[in-house]
Each structure stands twice: as C-alpha cells, then as structure tokens.
Amino acid sequence: MSYTIEYSNQFIKSELGITPCWLCGDNNVTENHWAGGRYVERRVRDWSVFCNLLAVTEDELMDKLNSFCGGPYQEHWKRGGKYLDDAAILRWGRNGCSAAVPIEDILSLNHMSSVHCYLSVWSKDLSNTTQLSAYVSTTEELDNWITDARQYIACHPEDHVYPIIEFPRDGFVRVRPESKAKSEDDLVILKKGNAYVTVIEKKDGHITGITYDRDPKRAMVIKRSEAVQAVRSCFRGLRIVSADIKNKPYDVVVRFGAGYGVAGNYYVSSSRKGFKHTWSLQYAKRFPDESAAKHVLTRFSSYEPKIVKLTSGDVITH
C-alpha cells in the first residue's frame, strides 16, 4: 500500500496571502542518503507547495482541505507515525495558517541567504523542465515570483505545473511566530531536548560555545532578546521557555522495577517505538511534579515503573 509521509511543513505569509509548503514523500520510494560517513537507504522526501496553493487565503486553504473530507477514507497522509483523518487535516490547516511567518524570519533562523523557487513542468510527452528558477530573500521577491508563477500556470493549461519552494531537506528548523505580548526583557531559559543551557560562551560579541545540564534548577536565566540571539546563531534545536519553570520542584524521576536490562534503571525519554532508560540518576529525566510523570506509569506499566522523589540529595520511593 502506498501512502504519503509528511516530515515537516512551513507556512509562508506574504502580502499576497499564505503559501503552505511541506516536506513529504511516498513510503515505498527510497534514496541513498549520506549520513554518519556512509550512505544509508531512507524514504525519499522533497519540498513542494501543498496542492499548488500559492498565496491563498485561509478560507481558500480550508475549502481545499474540506474537499478531501466527508468520505469513508480517513487516512489522508501520515505524520509522526500516525494517519491524519478529516479532523486532523482541518486542524493542520488552521494551525498552519495561524503559524505562518514571513520568508525573512524563515531564512534568518535557518541561516540561509535565500531560498530556491521554481516550477517543475511536466509536458504531455512526460518530459520534465524547470521554469522560472529564482532565489528569493524578501517578501517582495517572493510575491513577484508567485505572480509570475500564477501567470505561467494560467498560460500553460496543457502541462502539469508544480511550484517548488525548496528549503533544506535535512536540518530545517520550522519557524513559528513570536507572541507580540512577550517583551525582550522577559526572563527565559534555553532548552535543547532534555537539557538546559547553563553557560553561554562569547568572544568578540559572538557565541562560541554552550554548556548544558539536565537539571533545570541549574539553567542560566537570561533576557529574551539574548535568547533569541542564541537561537538564531549556529546552535540549532534550542527552544526558549519561561524562567518560571525554575520555580517548580523538578524533584521527580521514574524508576523501573521489572524487565530484563531495564529493572532498576531510570526513565529518560520515549517515542512511538519505545523508551530510553539509564542506570545513572544523573541522566534520568526530571519531572516538575508527580502529575507530569503519570503518563510514564500508564504507558509502560509492564515494566512496573515507580515514582521516585528526590529530597535533599536522598532518594525516597513512593
């Protein structure tokens, strides 16, 4: 069975409207990918404009998504290992439109000077050509390209024309709008995965290194303006979170009581395929409180997980 897998998306806001872009590919088509010093086989993926919708309104996008809904088929495409049903794709469209950002913000966060835009044209004889190839770096340039692309599509009804806005297939950071209510002077901390930034090293005004710790209590508190600078530097994967989380105890971990190679270890993280664990309390995930750890007890009950509370350096098991 063939189906589409979505790996990422980015909705672009411009003066002409919203352009939904997504990184996707077929589940049964693979490619050789260079990773870890060798070629590995993985599913193919490429960026394209969703349903060729160039600079549309939110209503136009939702009308297109609604045209897919209402039937017995509820597996439109896969994202994060799960099929998206009617309700999910409508939510996908609404959330994407509310998170749309200008092309300048996308390029800045991904350390790009421009993005390649072009039309992939398939003629009746199945020949493929590239038209209107351009590198855009501003909203004005993007809108000019969209205007030209619309005109080309209208003048070539006999061809299959696919607009492409080609972001990186690997390492792309999806950009979401910052809330205007947030002040640059707000106190925040930086997080990457389960670790928090404790030290930011600088030289001549430029960030040269970052030190992490898994204990949020040790996280470095900085102003939002400085945090934004770090996120937009070469250190990808950083997230800005409120410094208020340091007020929570973060004194709860989960320890497993059963399972070969698992019993006695601590919970670290989980995915749809399973979970990671460690023998060292230092690397265990610390939850802000007991309620935040309850989902681990439920999901991995066969391993007899127990909540462990850390108090003044001692470990007390509940």
Residue, then its C-alpha position, 0 to 999 in steps of 0.5 A: m500500500s502506498y501512502t504519503i509521509e509528511y516530515s515537516n511543513q512551513f507556512i509562508k505569509s506574504e502580502l499576497g496571502i499564505t503559501p503552505c509548503w511541506l516536506c513529504g514523500d511516498n513510503n515505498v520510494t527510497e534514496n541513498h542518503w549520506a549520513g554518519g560517513r556512509y550512505v544509508e537507504r531512507r524514504v525519499r522526501d522533497w519540498s513542494v507547495f501543498c496542492n499548488l496553493l500559492a498565496v491563498t487565503e485561509d478560507e481558500l486553504m480550508d475549502k481545499l482541505n474540506s474537499f478531501c473530507g466527508g468520505p469513508y477514507q480517513e487516512h489522508w497522509k501520515r505524520g509522526g507515525k500516525y494517519l491524519d483523518d478529516a479532523a486532523i487535516l482541518r486542524w493542520g490547516r488552521n494551525g498552519c495558517s495561524a503559524a505562518v511567518p514571513i520568508e525573512d524570519i524563515l531564512s534568518l533562523n535557518h541561516m540561509s541567504s535565500v531560498h530556491c523557487y521554481l516550477s517543475v513542468w511536466s509536458k504531455d510527452l512526460s518530459n520534465t523542465t524547470q521554469l522560472s528558477a529564482y532565489v528569493s530573500t524578501t517578501e517582495e521577491l517572493d510575491n513577484w515570483i508567485t505572480d509570475a508563477r500564477q501567470y505561467i500556470a494560467c498560460h500553460p493549461e496543457d502541462h502539469v505545473y508544480p511550484i517548488i519552494e525548496f528549503p533544506r531537506d535535512g536540518f530545517v528548523r520550522v519557524r513559528p511566530e513570536s507572541k507580540a505580548k512577550s517583551e525582550d526583557d522577559l526572563v527565559i531559559l534555553k532548552k535543547g531536548n532534555a537539557y538546559v543551557t547553563v553557560i553561554e560562551k562569547k568572544d568578540g560579541h559572538i557565541t562560541g560555545i554552550t554548556y548544558d545540564r539536565d537539571p533545570k534548577r541549574a539553567m542560566v536565566i537570561k533576557r529574551s532578546e539574548a535568547v533569541q540571539a542564541v537561537r538564531s546563531c549556529f546552535r540549532g534545536l534550542r527552544i526558549v521557555s519561561a524562567d518560571i519553570k525554575n520555580k517548580p520542584y523538578d524533584v521527580v524521576v521514574r524508576f523501573g522495577a521489572g524487565y530484563g536490562v531495564a529493572g532498576n534503571y531510570y526513565v529518560s525519554s520515549s517515542r512511538k517505538g519505545f523508551k530510553h532508560t539509564w542506570s545513572l540518576q544523573y541522566a534520568k529525566r526530571f519531572p516538575d511534579e508527580s502529575a507530569a510523570k503519570h503518563v510514564l506509569t500508564r504507558f509502560s506499566s509492564y515494566e512496573p515503573k515507580i515514582v521516585k522523589l528526590t529530597s535533599g540529595d536522598v532518594i525516597t520511593h513512593 
